[in-house]
Amino acid sequence: ARTAPCEGLMAELRQALEAMESDPQVGAIVLTGSQKAFAAGADIKEMQNKTFQECYNGAFLGGWDKVSVVRKPIIAALGGGGELAMMCDIIYAGEKAQFGQPEILLGTIPGAGGMQRLTRAVGKSLAMEMVLTGDRISA
């Protein structure tokens, strides 16, 4: 099964990152997921009945920002994934890994800064192609 970042999972991730950041024994943090996907993407079912303000101001997106501000290096070891991986400092991807913004195909935009991070990671032209078509790129 794939892991969809939801409020509960993001709260746990935030707590774990805070604990690791304050632990002097931890020099770097490695985030990993299943072989099929690093993360399945945001839990659309959890989001569908919330307003934009509830998602933005509530706990739903709160954990995402913590990944970006941890002072220790964060390494994403993945077989696929997207926004959470782009928040990490280093990405190790498997040969079959694919990156994309599949929420485009659902008629919504990537949240948590995904479009901005994607542009910085792959450049404007490829980011535009991925966001306008919903196509994925391979590692």
C-alpha positions in Angstrom: 0.0 0.0 0.0 1.1 3.6 -0.7 1.4 6.1 2.1 -0.7 9.3 1.5 0.4 12.2 3.7 -2.6 13.1 5.8 -3.0 15.2 8.9 -2.1 12.4 11.3 1.0 11.3 9.3 2.2 14.9 8.9 1.8 15.5 12.6 3.9 12.4 13.3 6.5 13.4 10.8 6.7 16.9 12.3 7.2 15.4 15.8 9.9 13.0 14.5 11.8 15.7 12.7 11.7 17.9 15.8 13.1 15.1 17.9 15.8 14.2 15.4 16.8 17.8 15.0 17.3 18.3 18.7 19.2 15.0 19.1 23.0 15.5 19.0 23.5 11.9 18.0 21.6 12.4 14.7 23.8 13.8 11.9 21.4 13.4 9.0 17.8 12.2 8.4 16.7 9.7 5.8 13.1 9.6 4.7 12.0 6.5 2.8 8.8 4.9 1.7 7.6 1.7 0.1 9.3 0.3 -3.0 6.4 1.3 -5.2 6.2 4.9 -4.1 7.9 7.3 -1.6 4.5 8.8 -1.0 1.2 8.5 -2.8 0.7 12.3 -2.6 -1.6 14.2 -0.4 -4.7 12.4 0.9 -7.3 13.8 -1.5 -10.1 12.1 0.3 -9.2 14.0 3.5 -8.9 17.3 1.6 -12.1 17.1 -0.5 -14.5 18.3 2.2 -12.2 21.1 3.5 -12.1 24.6 2.3 -8.8 26.1 1.1 -8.5 28.0 4.3 -9.0 24.9 6.5 -6.2 23.1 4.6 -3.9 26.1 4.5 -4.3 27.3 8.1 -5.0 23.9 9.7 -2.7 21.0 10.5 -3.0 19.5 7.1 -0.1 21.4 5.5 1.7 22.2 8.8 4.1 19.3 8.7 5.2 20.0 5.2 6.9 23.3 6.1 8.9 21.5 8.9 10.7 19.4 6.3 12.0 22.5 4.6 13.4 24.2 7.7 15.2 21.4 9.5 18.8 22.3 9.9 20.1 18.8 9.5 20.5 17.3 6.0 17.4 15.3 4.9 17.8 12.6 2.3 14.9 11.2 0.4 15.5 7.6 -0.6 12.7 6.7 -2.9 11.2 4.6 -5.7 8.9 7.5 -6.7 7.3 10.5 -5.2 7.1 14.3 -5.5 6.6 17.2 -3.2 7.9 15.7 0.0 11.0 14.5 -1.8 11.6 17.9 -3.3 11.7 19.4 0.2 14.7 17.2 1.0 18.3 18.2 0.5 19.3 15.1 -1.4 17.2 12.6 -3.4 18.4 9.0 -4.2 15.9 7.6 -6.7 15.6 4.0 -8.0 16.0 3.3 -11.7 12.2 2.9 -12.1 11.3 6.0 -10.1 9.0 8.5 -11.6 8.3 12.1 -10.6 5.1 14.0 -11.3 2.3 16.1 -10.1 -0.7 13.7 -10.6 -3.2 16.0 -8.9 -3.1 18.0 -12.1 -5.1 15.2 -13.7 -7.7 15.6 -10.9 -8.2 19.3 -11.8 -6.3 20.7 -8.8 -2.9 22.2 -8.3 0.0 20.8 -6.3 -0.1 22.1 -2.8 2.6 22.7 -0.3 4.8 24.7 -2.8 5.1 21.8 -5.2 4.9 23.9 -8.3 7.6 26.3 -7.1 9.9 23.5 -5.9 9.4 21.7 -9.2 10.5 24.7 -11.2 13.6 25.1 -9.1 14.4 21.4 -9.4 13.9 20.8 -13.1 13.7 24.2 -14.7 10.8 26.3 -16.1 10.3 24.5 -19.4 10.1 20.9 -18.0 8.1 22.1 -15.0 5.5 23.8 -17.3 5.3 20.6 -19.4 4.7 18.4 -16.3 2.2 20.8 -14.8 0.2 21.5 -17.9 0.0 17.9 -19.1 0.2 15.8 -15.9 3.0 13.8 -17.4 5.7 12.2 -15.3 9.4 12.1 -15.8 11.7 9.2 -15.0 14.7 9.3 -12.7 
